[in-house]
Every structure is written in C-alpha cells, then in structure tokens.
C-alpha cells in the first residue's frame, strides 16, 4: 500500500505542479507577455481566461480518460494523463510571446492550457482509484489522502520555484526568461513520474470486472443516465474547495501585489506557507474521516468556509503579512477538512463499473464551477474596491451551495462499497 500510495502522490504532485505553475504565471506575467495590447486589468482578466480554459477541459478529460479507466484499466490512465499534461506544460515554457509571433501566441497558449486541463482531468480519477481500490475499508480515507496531498505539494513546488526565481532575478530577467524555467522543469518531472508509474499493477477491483465481463460499455452514458443526481451533488459540494483554493492562491496574488502594494515575494511566501500547512494537515483530517465518516467532514469544511470568507477578506485587506497569512490559513483548513476525504468518498459513492468516470467527472465539474470562475469574478469584483466585500459574498454563496449539496448526499462509511454488476460487494463494513 505504501508503494502504491506513494506512486499516486508523486504523480499527482507532478501533474498539479504543471497546473498550478500556470496559475501563478497567469497572476504574475502572462498578461503583459501574451496580451500586451490590453489594459493591465483587461490583460489580467484575459490571462485568467486562459487559466479558466484548463478547468473547462478537465471534465472532458474525465470523460475521455474515465472511459479508458472503466474499459481498459486504471493503470493506462495514469501514464497517458501524465504524458499529456507534461508535454503541454513544457511547451508553454517554449512558447514565443506576443511580441515575437503576434496573435498566434495567445491562441497557442489557449490550446496548451486546454491540453493541460485535459490531462489533469484524467489524472485525479486514475490516481485516486489506484489507492482506493487497493486500500482496506477502515483506512481508505487515510490511504486516499496520499494523492490528495499531491495538489498542495505540487503547489509548493510551483510557488517555491517561482519564489526562488523572483528572489534571485531582476524583474526584467524574470519577465524575459525566468518565468519559463518552472515550465521547462515539468519535462524532467514527467520523465521521473513515468518511470515510477509504469511499474504499477492493475487494481483488484478492475481485474474482477474484467474477469466477470462486467465492464461498462459506455461509462459516461451510464453515469448520465443512472447517476446524474449524484454527479450534480458531488460537483456542487466540492465547488467551494476549488473556489477557496484559487481565491487564496491565485486571485489574492493579484490583489495583494497590484492593489495593496505588497511585494511579489512576500505574497508568494505567505501563500506558499499556508498551502504547506494545508498539505501537512491532510492525513490528519483523513484519519478523522475514517473515524467519524466522510459526510460530516465535508459538512464541517463547507460550513467553516461559509463562516470565514468575510473575516478572510478583512484580514487580507489589512496588507499585514501575518494577518494575511492567518486569513489564508484558516480558509485552506476549511478546504482540507473536505478534500482530505473525497478520495475515499467519491469512489464509494459510485459502483465499480463506472467509478473512474463518475468520480473524476464529479470532481472536475466542481473545478469548473468553483475554480474557473473565481479568479475572473474576484478580479472583476475587486477592481478599485477596498475592502472587496463582493468577493467575500461570492465565496460565501458558493460555500452555502456546497453545504446544501453535502447535506443531500448519503454517508458511505462504515457502509460497504456498492456491489458491482456481478452482485459482489467489494469491501466489508469498516469497523466503527
């Protein structure tokens, strides 16, 4: 289990590194480089627009790679998704700016961001099922928290690299070539991830489906026909996690540097530190999920987010690094309370024959609802407004929606996982 979970963690960290390094670059440099004819605000919005395209592509990637995972195995998904995202990220680092190739630059940037999202849409489902379908029921949330530590670890790698470059390079050097280095590094990380993942075995649940002839012919159609309500509830429930994360890690960078006058380095340090604590708390929160259940943890996290968004904006608006850190940290604790258990919760909600598609599409639709819109909406609502209470209202509204969705979902622990088409239940009830 440790080898399997570690492979999931490393691969997920690499893929989310690829995804997050784009978000940081969008907040700091992509506007003037690829949209120089726009005003500063419009250029930032345009850069965040390309950022949002990755979230639009993620549900499509979930359908594509979910079909592969439900029909041909979880393992092929892990390799194909990593290759797709790694190629796209490395190519962004090699892409000429608007000053060199004109309008082709933002068009190609948009295409590569789409490919990034497509690959990441398949990554989460494959990595999570690799651990969830090997793990014992009583510790499924704990083992499932390993791939869930991948996003904060990837964010730490992305922001740590950006932070180092901004500290050692001048603004002119960073704008000229320094921002490209983290994208080039993605190619090296991808090779390492592939070497680790190609040695993994297929999950026992998929092997049983293949042996009994119980694999879904059209997993996406089956999910839409029989599990559409579950799909909408999981997407709505998880949307607040994405909204909070990208408000803290992407929009706050722009607001802090451009409107509060906080240095780029200071903003990167405080956001990176908050994300680091988030990653360390993930397995601890997962243990609570194994003890008290998945749904209570999700409800607690979304409720905390609803209560904290106005204090978060108030603390952020002070411009004082320690208070900004405190506001960001509590917001991310709300996120980790939910997301530490979803790697166990979502696979338990779907039957094995459509699990790769259903869990991944629900997870990535939440990214479209909460992650794609939040930096754009928050940037528009905060333009020239201090404090930006409209941003707090937006985030609180998303949190209330998520709380209502979690309230409508069933608990899955310590209930057994659903039986597949063969009628076999794949786990016994976990001990109370």
Buried (B, 14 or more C-beta within 10 A) or exposed (E): EEEBBEBBBBBBBBBBBBBBBBBBBBBBBBBBBBBEEBEEBEBBBBBBBBBBBBBBBBBBBBBBBBBBBBBBBBBBBBBBBBBBBBBBBBBBBEBEBBEEEEEEBBEBBBBBBBBBBBBBBBBBBBBBBBBBBBBEBBBBBBBBBBBBBBBBBBBBBBBBBBBBBBEEBEEEEBBEEBBBBBBEBBBEBBEEBBEBBEEBEBBEBBEBBBEEEBBBEBBBEBBBEBBEEBBBBBBBBBBBBBBBBBBBBBBBBBBBBBBBEBEBBBBBBBBBBBBBBBBEBBBEBBBBBBBBBBBBBBBBBBBBBBBBBBBBBBBBBBBEBEBBBBBBBBBBBBBBBBBBBBBBBBBBBBBBBBBBBBBBBBBBBBBBBBBBBBBBBBBBBBBEBEBBBBBBBBBBBBBBBBBEBBEEBEBBBBBBBBEBBBEEEBBEEBEE
